[in-house]
């Protein structure tokens, strides 16, 4: 198998992924979407939980397929000395290594940054963990719910006057993964300018805290402790989710006085925009309960989809709250390339969520997630230059399984 060019800004960049579950693989997925060759290191003896949880066929696991499209899979058993030596040989051919194992695990395997740097001096090495690999809390490990809670986000998600209800945990993994991928791209630019590689130590908790910088600084500088406030926004009003016909809901955000006036006109109540209770943002925030009651009473009699289009025509940010069926059926998302059909590796095709950006010279998206070890021959033969006899010998020794 000879790799054809897919284009994209990272064409020619090789990424070796030693990752588990969601956040680490998501970082590799984004780099692959930018054109990099992303190689997942896997082993039959240590399968990712996303390949095995709730399924019988490890090559058709929805969780794994969701976060690993366009990647290559190579089988290397990291529990054997020959397997570790083989992995180090692969890293020598790479530009980026991503790992999200327990802090200290890579060092114990002889694959920590300082050890890998001896084999590949300009390697970009991305470590992903809950609190980072250094510091008094580095020993702690966790998953997405921990990231969101310890980073402070979950404490702010809930309705006004009620205890926090928390947030969708996948937001933590995807944000953590996206920031790690971004850091890797910045490091590539640095290496292009200086020739230097680097170790990027990414803390999931710090990534989450960066999303609420205003709340953190308000507390640090002013002693103000933010509380849950539902869907409200400090600089917009009205700003919320309002009921519509048939049990549907609509998101409406008046970004300024002009959009509020347009909303009032659509409501057929233009006088509201001149009402001293609602004429300015300060006034609207002071009377937000009453404003929300008025908007909700009006929207409850309207069709969500039709109302969203009417408001958008007036320049008011609005959209129907979509369930999974709404999303996959939304032709606007298909036409913009968010959903794309790819080769499923079994003679058919399947839809995947594509990149969240559009580029004039973007990378093509061609394949779904790989079968376990699907690209062994290419990795061992073409990338590492091993003969078939050498590969059989490594397989017999347990290094490839």
N, C-alpha and C positions, 0 to 999 in steps of 0.2 A: 504494500500500500504506500503510494507516494502522496504526500500531502499537497493538495492544490491550494492556490492562493484564494483566500476568502476576502481579501481587502481589509480595510479598516486601519485606524491609526496604530494599532499594536501588531499588525502583520509582521511575522518574523520573531516575535517575542514568545519565549517558551516558559510556561508556568508549571511547576510541580506542586501538586496539592496533596498535603498530608493532613486531611481534615475529616471532621465528623459532623453529622446531623445537618445543621442548616446555615449558621452564620458563616463558617469557613467556606463551605461549598458555594454559598451565595457570592462571596468575594471572587472566587474563581470563575463563577458564571459570568459576572459582569466583565471581567477581563477578557473572557472568551468572546463575549458579545462585542468587544472592541477589536477583535481580530486576533487575539493571542491564541496560541496552541496550549490549551489547559489540559494537563494530564493528571487524572486522579490515581493515586496509589492505593490499591485495595488488596485484600487477601481473603481467601475462603475461610481462613481461620480467625478473622477479625472483621466480620462484615459490619458495615454501617447499619445502625438501627433503622434508617429510612429504607434500606433494602429489605428488611426482615419483618418490620412491625405490621402485624395484621394481614400478612399476605403469604401465599404459598410459593409464588414465582418471584425470585429475587430480581429478575430482569424486567418485571412489569409491576413494580411497586410505585404507586402514585406519588408518594412523598419524595422518593429518589428521582423519579422522572421530572418532577416539578422544578427541581433546583440544579439539575445537572445536564441540561441540553447542550449540545455542541462540544462536549468534552470527550477526551479519550480515557480509556480505562486500561491500566496495566496491573498485573498481579505480581506483587513482591511481598514476601513474608518477612516482616520486620522483626520477627521473633528469632530469626536465624542470623548467624554471623555473615553467611554468604548473601543473604537477602539485604542486610544493611550495607554491605560492600557494593552490591548491585545498585541500591538506591543512591548511594553516594556517587557512583559513576553517572547515574542519570542526572543528579543535581549539577554535576560538572558541565552538563550540556544545557543547563537551564539559565534563565535570567532572573526568575522570581521563584521563591519558595514560600508557600503559605502553610502555616500549621496552627491548629487550634486544639492541640492536646493539652493535658493537664500540665501546668507550669512545672518545669524541671524534667518532664518526660523525655523531651528531645535530647537534652544534655546527657541523661542517663543512657540513651541509645547511642551516644557518640555523634549526634547530629545537631547539637546546639549551634548557635550562630558562629561562635569563635571556632568551633571544630569544622563547620562547613566552610568558613572563610579560608581555612588553610587549603581546601580543595578548589575553591572558586573565589578568588579574591574580590571580585566585583559583584558578588551575589547580592540581590535584594531579598532580605529575609523578613517575612511578616509573621510575627507571633500574635495570636489572638487569644485572650483569656479574660476572665471576669474583672480582675483588678490589675492586670498587667503581670509581668514576670518578675517585677522587683517591688520592694516595699513591704511593710508589715502585714498587708492583707493578701500578698501574692499567693499564699498557700490555699486560699479559698477558691472553690470552683462552683459553677452554677450554670443554669440554662436561662432562656429568654425571660421567664417570669421574674427571676432574680435580678436580671439586668434592669428591667423596667422599674422594679420596686426600689432597688438600692440606688438607682440613678435619679430617683425622685419623681419620675413621670406618673407612676401609678397613683401617687398620693394626690395628684391634681385632677384626676379623671373621675368625675362623679357630678351629681346634681347639687345645686346650691342648698346649703343647710343640711346635707346628708353626708354620711361617711363615704370615703372613696370606694368606687366600684372596680377600679383597675382598668386596664386597657388590653387590647388585642396583643397577645404576647409575641406574635410574629413581627410586629413592628420593631421590637427590640433586635431580633436576629437580623432582619433585613437592613436596618439602619447601621448596626455594628458591621455587617458585611460590606455595605456600600462605602462606609468611611474607610475601612481597611483597603478596599480596592482603590479608592481615591489616593490614599497614602502611597500605595505601590506605584501608581502612575506618576505622582510627584517625584518619587524616588528615581523612577526611570529617567525623568527629565533631568534630575540632578546628576545622574550617572552619565547622561549624554554630554553634559557640560563639563564635568570634572573627571569622569572615569572612575568615580568612587561608588561602591556599593554601600549598603547600610542595613542596620537592624532596626526594624520598625516594631515597637512594642505597643500594641493597641489594647486599651482597657475598655471592655464593654460598658462598664458603669460610667466611665468618663464620657463615652460616646452618648449615652443617654442623657447625662447631665448637660451636655452641650446643647441639647434640644430645648432646654428650659433656662437658658442663660439669664433672661430677664427676671425670672422668679428668684434665681439664686442671688443675683446682684442686688435685687430689692431687699432681700433678707440680710445680705452681708453689709450693705451700706446704710439701710434704713430700718433694719429690724422688723420688716414687714413679712409676715408669714402668709403666703398665698393659700387660699382654701379652694375647694371645688366650686366651680361656677357654671356647671353644665356646658352648653355650647356657646357661651357668650365670649365676646372679644373686647379687649380694652379700648380699641380704636375704631370699632364698627358697631352700629346699632340701627336697625335690628340685625341680629346675627344669630341664627339658630336653625333648628329642624322643626318644621311645622306640619301638622296633620293635613291629609288630603282625603279625597273620596276613596272608598274601597280599601281602607287600611293602609294606603300608601303615605309616604312622607316626602317633604321637599326641603332642601337646604336653601336658605335665602341669606344673603349678606349684602347689606347696604354699606358700601365702602366709604361714602361721603354724603354730604348734604344733597348733592345732585341726584345720586342714585336713590336716596330716600324719597326725594320728591317724585321721581319716576315710579317708585313702588307705590306711593300714595295715589298717584294718578291711575295706575293699573287697578288699584283697589276700588277706584271710583270714589275716592275720598280725598281729593286734592286739598281740601281745607285742613286735613291733618298735618300737612307739611308746614302750614303756617300757624298751627296751634303752638302756643308758647311752651307747652309741655314737650314738644317734639321738634321744634324749629332748628335746634342745634344739637351737635353730638353730646355736649354736656347735659343738655336738657333731656335728651333721649335716654342717656345712661341713668339719669336720676329717676326717670319714670319708666324704666325698662319692663317692669312687671306688667304694667298696663299696656305698653306698646306690644309686648309679646302676646297678650291676651287678644288684642284687636287683630293682629296679623293671623293668629291661629284660628280665630273665629271666622275670618274671611277665607283662608286657604282650605278649611275643612269642607267647603262647598265646591271645591274646584278639582279638576283632574290634574294629577301631579305632572304628567308629561306635557300636557297642553299648557299648563301654567308656567312650567320652566321655560318653554319656548317663548311664551309671551313676554316674560320678564327679561330674558336674554335679548330680545329684540329692542327692549327699552334700555339696555345697557346695565341691567341689574344682574349680579352674579346669582345664579339659581340653577338647581339641578335636582332631578328626582333621585331619592335615595334608592340605590339599585341593589337587588339581591343577586345571587350568583347567576341565575337564569337571565336576568336583565343584562348583566355585564357581558355574558358570552353571546347574547343576541344583538348587542349594540353595534350596528353596522358602521357607526363613526369610528369605533375602536378598531374594527377590522380594516377599514380603509386607511387608517393612519398607521397601521402596522403593529399595533400593540399585540394583537393575536396573529400568529403566523403558523402555517402548516409546514411541518418538517417530516423528513424520512423517519419512520419508526423503527427501521432496521429489520423489519419483517415483511417487506414488500408492500407496505402501505404507508399511510401518513397519519399524523396526529397533530392537533393544535397545541401550541405552547404560548406562553406569555413572552413576547419579544422584548427588546430593549425599550427603556422609557425615554429614549432620545431619538432624534432623526439627524443624520449627517449627510453632507453632500457626497462623501466618500466613505460610507459606513461599511462594516463587514457583513457579508451575507450570513444568514442563519439557515443551515441546511439539514442538520441531524438532530434527532432527539437524544435522550440520555443513552449512554453506552451500556451494552451487556457487560457483565463481569469479565474482565480480561480480554475484551473484544479486540484490543489493539496491541496485544502482546507481541505479535510478529513484527509489527511496524516499530514499536519501541525498542525491542531487543535486537532486531535485525538491522533496521535502517538507522535508528538514532544511536544505538550503542555498538553496532557493528559486530554483534555476536553471531557466530555460525550456528546452524541448526543443531550441530552436535554439542556445542557449548550450551545452548539453551536446554537441550535434553538433559545434560549433566546437571545443570542448576535445578531443573524440575525434579530430577531424581533425588537431589540433595535437600529438597523441600524449600528452596529459596523462591521458587516460582510455583505458587499454588493458590 
